[in-house]
C-alpha cells in the first residue's frame, strides 16, 4: 500500500500547483518512473492507473476552476469534434455484443480515453514561444532519469534489478540477452523515452539564441539517449527515432534552413561516440557482472545486447520481423468490423484473462483475435472500423497540420517545434505496424501532449501573423 500513496500524492500536488508548465513537468516526471513503481508494487491497482488518476485529476481541477470563474467552455481547438466522436464511439462499444464484460471494457478506457485530456492540458500550458522551449527542455531533462538508470543497471548486471522484486525476473525471463529496465516495466523500456525525448532535444539545438545551459542539456540528453538505445536492444524505437529526425530535417530543409541537417548530423556523431563508449567501458563491466551472477541464464553469458544495434543494417531484420500484420487486420475486418469488444487487447487483457474467456462465446472470440504486434489490428479488435477510421483521421490530420506549420510559420521556434512534432507523429504511424504506440504509455501520453502543443503552436502562429513582428529575444 505504500506505493499506492505515491500516485495519489502526485495527483494532489498537480492539482495544487498553479503553474501549468510545472504541472505538466510533474505529470511526465511521474510517468518516467511509473514502470518502476509498478514492478516494485507487484502491479498494485492504484499504481497501475497512477498516471491516469493524475491526468484526470488535473483535467477535473482545471475544468472546475474555469467553471468557478465563469470561463467554462469547450476550447476552440482543432480536431475537438473528431476527438469527441472517438470518445462517443468508444463509450458505445460498452454495448458491443461481443463484450467480455463491463469491468474489462471499462478498464480499456485506460488505453483509449484517459490520456486524451493531455491534449487540452498541453494546449493550455503553452501560451508563448518560450513555453515551448521550456517544455521541450523539461522533457529532455526528465528523460535523463531513465537513461541514467538504464546505463547503471546495464553495467551492474542482473543483480541491480533482480534483487528488487520477483516481477523483474518474470518480465525478463524469456529475453535472450541481459537488458536493463531503467525505470520502465519492461527490459529495454528506457529506449522508448529516448525515442520520444531525443527529437525534442535535437529541436533545442536548432532553436536560435538558446541559452548555453539549455544547449548543453540537449547535448547531454542526446548522448545518454543514444547510449541507452545501444544497451536496450529495442531496434524499432531506434529506427523510429532516426526516421523522426530525418522527417524533421526534410521539413526544415524545404525552407532552406541548414541548422536542422546539422543537428541531425550531430545526433549521429554523438551516437557514434556513445556506442564506442558503451563498447569500450560499460560492456566489459556488464559482461563480467552477468557471468558472476548465478541467476544469469547460459544464453545471457554468450550474448550481449549491444550487438543488436549492428543488425539494423541487415535486410533480414526488416523482412522477417513483425510478420502477420496484414493477416490479422484482414481477419478482424472480415469477422469483427465493429470490434470484438473492449478490453481484449493491451495491458488489461492479461489482468482480465479469466473474464475474457468466461463464456464459450467470449472464449472463442478471444482465441480468434487475441493479441497482435500491430496497432491497427489491435485497434480494430477493440473499436472496429469506425474507431480506427476516426483515429487514423486524427493522426493524419495532425501530421498534415504539423507539416504545414513547419513549412509556413515565420517564427523559428514555432516552425522547429512543429517540424519535430510532425516527425514524431509520422514515426508513430510507421512503428504502429509492429507495436501499439497509441495504446500504451509513455507513447500514448506523449502523443496527446504533443498534439495539444501543436494546437497551441497554431494559435501562436495565427497571433504572430496578426501582430507586427518584433526583434526576437533569447528564448531561454
C-alpha positions in Angstrom: 0.0 0.0 0.0 3.0 2.3 0.5 3.5 2.5 -3.3 -0.2 3.3 -3.8 0.2 6.5 -1.9 2.7 7.9 -4.4 0.4 8.4 -7.4 -2.2 9.8 -5.1 0.3 12.4 -3.8 1.4 13.2 -7.3 -2.2 13.8 -8.3 -2.7 16.1 -5.3 0.5 18.0 -6.0 -0.6 18.5 -9.6 -4.0 19.8 -8.6 -2.4 22.1 -6.0 0.2 23.6 -8.4 -0.8 26.8 -10.1 1.9 26.9 -12.7 0.7 25.0 -15.8 4.1 24.1 -17.3 5.3 22.9 -13.9 2.2 20.7 -13.6 3.0 19.1 -17.0 6.6 18.5 -15.9 5.4 16.8 -12.7 3.0 14.6 -14.6 5.6 13.4 -17.0 8.2 13.1 -14.3 5.9 10.7 -12.6 5.3 8.9 -15.9 9.1 8.4 -16.3 9.2 6.3 -13.0 5.7 4.7 -13.1 7.0 1.5 -14.6 9.5 1.1 -11.7 6.7 1.6 -9.2 4.5 -1.0 -11.0 7.2 -3.7 -10.6 8.2 -2.8 -7.1 4.5 -2.8 -6.0 3.8 -6.0 -8.0 1.3 -4.1 -10.1 -0.7 -2.5 -7.3 -4.0 -1.4 -8.9 -3.7 2.2 -7.8 -0.1 2.4 -9.2 -1.2 0.7 -12.4 -3.6 3.6 -13.1 -1.5 6.2 -11.4 -0.8 8.4 -14.5 -4.5 8.1 -15.4 -5.6 9.3 -12.0 -3.2 12.2 -12.1 -4.2 13.3 -15.6 -7.9 13.1 -14.8 -7.4 14.9 -11.5 -5.6 17.8 -13.3 -8.2 18.0 -16.0 -11.1 18.0 -13.5 -9.4 20.6 -11.3 -8.7 22.9 -14.2 -12.3 22.5 -15.5 -13.7 23.2 -12.0 -11.6 26.4 -11.7 -12.7 27.6 -15.2 -16.4 26.9 -14.2 -15.9 28.9 -10.9 -14.5 31.8 -12.9 -17.4 31.5 -15.4 -15.0 30.6 -18.2 -16.0 27.0 -18.8 -16.5 26.2 -22.4 -15.2 23.8 -25.0 -11.9 25.1 -26.2 -11.7 26.3 -29.8 -9.1 23.9 -30.8 -8.6 21.8 -33.9 -9.8 18.2 -34.0 -12.1 18.6 -31.0 -15.1 17.3 -32.9 -13.2 14.3 -34.2 -11.9 13.6 -30.6 -15.4 13.9 -29.2 -16.7 11.5 -31.9 -14.0 9.0 -31.0 -14.8 9.2 -27.3 -18.5 8.7 -28.0 -17.8 5.6 -30.2 -15.6 4.1 -27.5 -18.3 4.6 -24.9 -20.9 3.0 -27.3 -18.5 0.0 -27.6 -19.5 -0.9 -24.0 -22.7 -2.3 -25.5 -20.9 -4.4 -28.1 -22.5 -7.9 -28.2 -19.0 -9.4 -28.1 -18.1 -7.5 -25.0 -16.1 -9.7 -22.5 -17.9 -7.8 -19.6 -18.3 -4.4 -18.1 -15.2 -4.4 -15.9 -12.7 -5.3 -18.7 -14.5 -2.9 -21.1 -14.2 0.0 -18.6 -10.6 -0.9 -17.9 -9.9 -0.5 -21.6 -10.7 3.3 -21.2 -7.1 3.4 -19.9 -5.8 2.5 -23.4 -8.3 4.6 -25.4 -9.6 7.6 -23.4 -7.8 8.6 -20.2 -4.8 10.3 -21.8 -6.9 12.4 -24.1 -7.2 15.3 -21.5 -3.4 15.8 -22.1 -4.4 17.3 -25.4 -6.3 20.1 -23.7 -3.7 20.3 -20.9 -0.9 20.7 -23.5 -2.8 23.3 -25.4 -3.5 25.3 -22.3 0.1 25.1 -20.9 1.8 26.6 -23.9 0.9 30.3 -24.2 4.1 31.8 -25.8 7.1 30.7 -27.8 9.4 30.5 -24.8 6.9 28.0 -23.2 7.7 25.6 -26.0 11.4 25.7 -25.3 10.9 25.3 -21.6 8.6 22.3 -22.1 11.0 20.6 -24.5 13.9 21.2 -22.1 11.9 19.8 -19.2 11.0 16.6 -21.1 14.7 16.3 -22.2 15.8 16.7 -18.6 13.2 14.3 -17.2 14.4 11.6 -19.7 17.8 11.7 -18.1 16.4 9.7 -15.2 15.5 6.5 -17.2 18.7 7.0 -19.2 21.0 7.0 -16.2 19.1 4.1 -14.5 19.4 2.0 -17.7 23.1 2.6 -18.2 23.8 2.0 -14.5 21.8 -1.2 -14.4 23.5 -2.5 -17.6 26.9 -2.1 -16.1 25.9 -3.6 -12.7 24.3 -6.6 -14.3 21.1 -8.6 -13.3 21.6 -8.1 -9.6 20.8 -4.4 -10.0 17.1 -5.3 -10.6 16.5 -9.0 -9.7 17.1 -8.3 -6.1 14.4 -5.6 -6.0 11.3 -7.7 -6.9 10.5 -11.1 -8.4 8.5 -9.3 -11.1 11.7 -8.3 -12.7 12.7 -11.9 -13.3 9.2 -12.7 -14.5 9.3 -9.9 -17.1 12.8 -10.7 -18.4 13.0 -14.5 -18.2 12.3 -15.1 -21.9 14.8 -12.5 -23.2 17.9 -13.7 -24.9 20.2 -11.0 -23.5 20.6 -9.1 -20.3 18.7 -5.8 -20.9 18.3 -3.1 -18.3 14.8 -1.9 -17.3 15.8 1.6 -16.4 12.7 3.0 -14.7 10.3 1.2 -17.0 8.4 -2.1 -16.5 10.0 -4.0 -19.4 13.5 -4.8 -20.4 14.9 -2.1 -22.7 11.9 0.2 -21.9 14.1 3.2 -21.4 14.7 3.2 -25.1 11.1 4.4 -25.6 11.8 7.5 -23.6 14.9 8.0 -25.7 12.8 7.7 -28.8 10.3 10.3 -27.5 12.7 12.8 -25.9 15.6 12.8 -28.4 13.7 14.7 -31.3 12.8 17.3 -28.7 16.4 17.6 -27.5 17.6 17.9 -31.1 15.0 20.6 -31.7 16.5 22.6 -28.9 19.8 22.6 -30.7 18.1 24.2 -33.7 16.4 27.0 -31.9 18.4 30.2 -32.4 19.6 32.3 -29.4 19.2 29.5 -27.0 20.9 29.8 -23.6 24.2 27.8 -23.1 22.8 25.7 -20.2 19.8 24.5 -22.2 22.1 23.7 -25.2 24.3 21.6 -23.0 21.3 19.9 -21.5 20.2 18.9 -25.0 23.7 17.6 -25.9 23.9 15.5 -22.7 20.4 14.2 -23.2 21.1 13.2 -26.8 24.4 11.5 -25.8 22.8 9.5 -23.0 19.8 8.6 -25.2 21.9 7.1 -27.9 23.9 5.1 -25.3 20.5 3.9 -23.9 19.5 2.7 -27.4 22.7 0.6 -27.5 22.2 -1.1 -24.2 18.4 -1.5 -24.6 18.3 -3.5 -27.8 14.9 -2.2 -28.9 15.7 -1.7 -32.6 12.2 -0.5 -33.6 12.4 2.7 -31.5 15.9 3.4 -32.6 14.7 3.2 -36.2 11.7 5.3 -35.2 14.0 8.0 -33.7 16.1 8.1 -36.8 13.0 8.4 -39.1 11.6 11.1 -36.9 14.8 13.2 -37.1 15.1 12.7 -40.8 11.4 13.7 -41.4 12.0 16.8 -39.3 15.2 17.6 -41.2 13.4 17.3 -44.6 10.7 19.7 -43.4 13.2 22.3 -42.3 15.5 21.8 -45.3 12.5 22.5 -47.5 12.6 26.1 -46.1 16.3 26.4 -46.8 17.3 26.1 -43.2 20.5 24.1 -42.8 20.6 24.0 -39.0 18.2 21.1 -38.9 20.5 19.0 -41.1 23.5 20.0 -38.9 21.5 18.9 -35.8 20.8 15.5 -37.3 24.4 15.1 -38.2 25.3 16.0 -34.6 22.9 13.2 -33.4 24.8 10.6 -35.4 28.2 11.9 -34.2 27.1 11.8 -30.6 25.5 8.4 -31.2 28.7 7.0 -32.6 30.6 8.4 -29.6 28.1 6.9 -27.2 28.4 3.5 -29.0 32.1 3.5 -28.7 31.9 4.5 -25.1 29.5 1.7 -24.2 31.5 -0.9 -26.1 34.8 0.3 -24.6 33.8 0.8 -20.9 30.3 -0.3 -20.0 30.1 -3.6 -21.9 33.2 -5.3 -20.3 31.9 -4.4 -16.8 28.4 -5.7 -17.7 29.7 -9.0 -19.2 31.7 -9.6 -16.0 28.8 -8.9 -13.7 26.4 -11.0 -15.9 28.8 -14.0 -15.7 29.3 -13.6 -12.0 25.6 -13.7 -11.2 24.4 -17.4 -10.8 20.9 -16.4 -11.9 22.1 -15.5 -15.4 20.9 -18.0 -18.0 23.5 -19.5 -20.2 22.4 -17.5 -23.2 23.0 -14.3 -21.3 26.6 -15.3 -20.8 27.0 -16.0 -24.5 25.3 -12.9 -26.0 25.4 -9.1 -25.4 22.5 -6.8 -26.2 24.8 -4.2 -27.7 25.4 -6.3 -30.8 21.7 -5.9 -31.8 22.2 -2.4 -33.0 24.5 -3.7 -35.7 21.7 -5.8 -37.2 19.9 -2.5 -38.2 21.9 -2.8 -41.4 20.7 -6.3 -42.3 17.8 -6.7 -44.7 16.5 -9.7 -42.8 15.9 -7.5 -39.7 13.1 -5.7 -41.7 11.9 -8.6 -43.8 11.4 -11.2 -41.0 10.3 -9.0 -38.1 6.7 -8.3 -37.2 5.2 -10.6 -39.8 1.5 -11.4 -39.9 0.1 -7.9 -39.6 -1.9 -8.0 -42.8 -3.5 -11.3 -42.0 -4.5 -10.1 -38.5 -6.0 -6.9 -40.0 -7.9 -8.8 -42.7 -9.3 -11.3 -40.1 -10.7 -8.5 -37.9 -12.0 -6.5 -40.9 -13.9 -9.6 -42.1 -15.2 -11.1 -38.8 -15.4 -8.1 -36.4 -16.0 -4.9 -38.4 -17.4 -3.2 -35.4 -15.0 -4.6 -32.9 -14.8 -7.7 -30.8 -15.4 -5.9 -27.5 -13.4 -3.5 -25.4 -10.6 -4.9 -23.3 -9.4 -7.8 -25.4 -6.0 -6.1 -26.2 -3.5 -4.0 -24.3 -2.2 -4.4 -20.8 -5.7 -5.0 -19.4 -6.0 -8.3 -21.4 -3.5 -10.0 -19.1 -5.2 -8.7 -15.9 -8.7 -9.9 -17.0 -7.6 -13.1 -18.7 -10.2 -15.1 -16.9 -13.0 -12.7 -17.8 -12.1 -12.7 -21.4 -12.8 -16.4 -21.6 -15.6 -16.6 -19.0 -18.2 -17.8 -21.5 -17.8 -20.1 -24.5 -18.6 -17.3 -27.0 -16.2 -14.9 -25.4 -13.5 -17.6 -25.2 -14.0 -18.3 -28.9 -13.7 -14.6 -29.8 -10.6 -14.2 -27.7 -9.0 -17.2 -29.3 -9.6 -15.7 -32.7 -8.4 -12.2 -32.0 -6.1 -12.5 -29.0 -3.1 -10.2 -29.1 -1.2 -9.0 -32.1 2.0 -7.0 -32.6 0.2 -4.4 -34.7 -1.6 -1.3 -33.6 -4.1 -1.3 -36.5 -5.1 -4.9 -35.8 -5.5 -4.3 -32.0 -7.5 -1.1 -32.6 -9.8 -3.0 -34.9 -10.3 -5.6 -32.2 -11.4 -3.1 -29.6 -13.2 -0.4 -31.6 -13.7 -1.8 -35.1 -13.5 0.1 -38.4 -15.3 3.3 -37.2 -12.9 3.7 -34.2 -9.8 3.1 -36.3 -11.0 5.4 -39.1 -11.5 8.2 -36.6 -8.1 7.7 -35.0 -6.5 7.5 -38.4 -8.2 10.7 -39.4 -6.9 12.5 -36.3 -3.4 11.1 -36.8 -3.2 12.1 -40.5 -4.8 15.5 -39.8 -2.3 16.3 -37.1 0.6 15.2 -39.2 -0.6 17.4 -42.1 -1.1 20.4 -39.9 2.3 20.0 -38.2 4.0 19.7 -41.6 2.3 22.8 -43.0 3.1 24.8 -39.9 6.7 23.7 -40.0 7.0 24.9 -43.6 5.0 28.1 -43.3 5.5 29.5 -39.7 7.7 32.6 -39.7 8.8 32.2 -36.1 11.8 29.8 -36.0 10.7 28.4 -32.6 7.2 27.6 -33.9 8.5 26.1 -37.2 11.2 24.0 -35.4 8.8 22.7 -32.8 6.1 21.9 -35.4 8.7 20.0 -37.5 9.8 17.9 -34.6 6.2 17.1 -33.7 5.5 16.2 -37.3 8.5 13.8 -37.3 7.3 12.1 -34.1 3.7 11.7 -35.3 4.9 10.4 -38.7 7.0 7.8 -36.8 4.0 6.8 -34.6 2.3 5.8 -37.8 5.3 3.9 -39.1 6.0 1.9 -35.9 2.3 1.1 -35.4 2.9 -1.7 -37.9 5.0 -3.6 -35.3 3.8 -2.1 -32.0 1.0 -0.3 -30.3 2.3 3.3 -29.6 -1.2 4.7 -29.4 -2.5 2.2 -26.9 0.3 2.2 -24.3 2.2 4.7 -22.2 4.5 6.5 -22.4 4.0 6.9 -26.1 0.3 7.5 -25.8 0.7 10.3 -23.2 3.4 12.0 -25.3 1.2 11.8 -28.4 -1.7 13.6 -26.8 0.5 16.2 -25.1 2.4 17.0 -28.3 -0.9 17.2 -30.1 -2.0 19.8 -27.6 1.3 21.7 -28.1 0.7 21.6 -31.8 -2.7 23.1 -31.4 -1.1 25.9 -29.2 1.6 26.4 -31.9 -1.2 27.0 -34.5 -2.7 29.6 -32.2 0.7 31.3 -31.6 1.4 31.4 -35.4 -2.0 32.9 -36.1 -1.4 35.6 -33.4 2.0 36.3 -34.8 0.6 36.8 -38.3 -1.8 39.4 -36.9 0.8 41.4 -35.0 3.8 43.4 -36.1 7.0 41.3 -35.9 9.4 42.4 -33.3 13.1 41.7 -32.8 13.4 38.2 -31.2 14.9 37.9 -27.8 16.7 34.9 -26.3 14.0 32.2 -25.5 15.7 30.6 -22.5 
